[in-house]
Amino acid sequence: MTTATQIALDRVTRVPGVRGALVVAASDGLVVAEQLMDGVDGQAAAALTGSLIGRLARTAESAGLRPPAFMHLRGAAGSILAAPGPEDLVLVAVVGPGANLGLARLEMIEAAGGLG
C-alpha cells in the first residue's frame, strides 16, 4: 500500500540530481519519513530546514506577508529545498550541484500539497 507521503518522496527522488527527500515536522525538525542516498545526513537537513521554515514564517507574519511557499538554501556542494505542506509538514530535498532545480521545485510544490 502506497501512502501520500511515499508518493511525495518518490516524485522528488526521481528528479535528476536529487540525493534524497524527507518529510519533516516543521515545529520540531523531526523526520517523519525519508528516502536518502548513502552519506546524506537526514537528521541535520531536517533540523536545519525545520528551524529555517519556522523563522521565515514568523518573519513573514511580522512583516504582514504570507509565509513562503518554497525555500532554497544553496551551498558549495549542493542545495536544500523545502516546500511547506499541510499539518505542519515540510517536504525537503537534498540536491547535488548538477540537479535540475526547476523540475525539483515543480515536483516538490505539487507533492507537498498532498502530504498529510
SULURTA-V784339 format. One record per helix or strand of 3 or more residues. SS is the DSSP state (hx for helix, st for strand). FROM is the first residue (numbers start at 1). LEN is the number of residues. If there is no record, write none. Layout:
SS_FROM_LEN / SS_FROM_LEN
This chain:
hx_4_10 / st_18_8 / st_31_6 / hx_42_21 / st_71_5 / st_78_7 / st_89_7 / hx_101_12
